[in-house]
Amino acid sequence: MIRIIHYREKCIGCNACVEAADYRWRVSRKDGKCTLLGAKAKKGIYVALVDDDEEEQNKLASLNCPVRIIRIEKV
């Protein structure tokens, strides 16, 4: 399993994560920021535990993020 950590407050809504893994990321219509689907929020930090088969695409999302607010960790 992997843990995806998203610091959403700092998101600029560039859509790079959505392009890399559109099944896990969406752009919010309310504020234009990207949202990590299936995540739980705690103090503005969103965390999702997902299977290893999503690791490659979400690492790409992390690397493509221009503000570097997506972290991927092995669990």
N, C-alpha and C positions, 0 to 999 in steps of 0.2 A: 504494500500500500504506500501511497504517497500523500503528503499533506501539502495543499496549496494554500498559501497565505497571501491575502490581498489587502493592501493598505488603501482602501477606497477613497478616503478623504483627499488624498493627493493625486487622484486620477484626473487626467486631462481629457479623457474620452476620445483618444486617438483611433480606437477600433483595432489596434494591432493584435490584441489578445483574441478578439472575436474572429479575426481572419485566420489565426492559427488553430483555434479550437472552438468552433462555433456551437458545439453541443454543450460546452461548459461556461461560455461567456455570452453576455448580451449587453447592449447599450440601453440604459434606462431612458425612457421617454420623459421622465420627470426632470432629471437634472443633467442628462447627457453623459453621465459617467458610466463606466463599464461595471457590470455586476457579475460576481462569481456565483453561478447557479448551484444550488444545493449546499450553500455555505451557511454557517452559523456566525452571527456577529457578536463581538464582545469588544466594547470600547472603540468602535470604529474600525476594527480589524476583522476581516472575514476569513474564515478557515473552513476548508472542505477536505474530507478524507476520501480519496478515490483509489480505484484499482491501478495496478502498475501499467496496464495497457494504455492509460491516458498520459503517462509520463512524458513521452516524446513530444506530443503536441503542446502540452502545457509548459514544457521547458522552452519550446520555441516561443510561446506567448511571453514567457518571462524575459527571454533574450531580446525580443522585439519591442518590449515596453520602453519607450523613451525616457520615462521618469523612474524606472527601476523599482516599481512598487509591488511586484509579484515575486514571491519566493516559493521554491519547490524543495521539499525535504522528504527523504526516505523515512518511513515509519517502521 
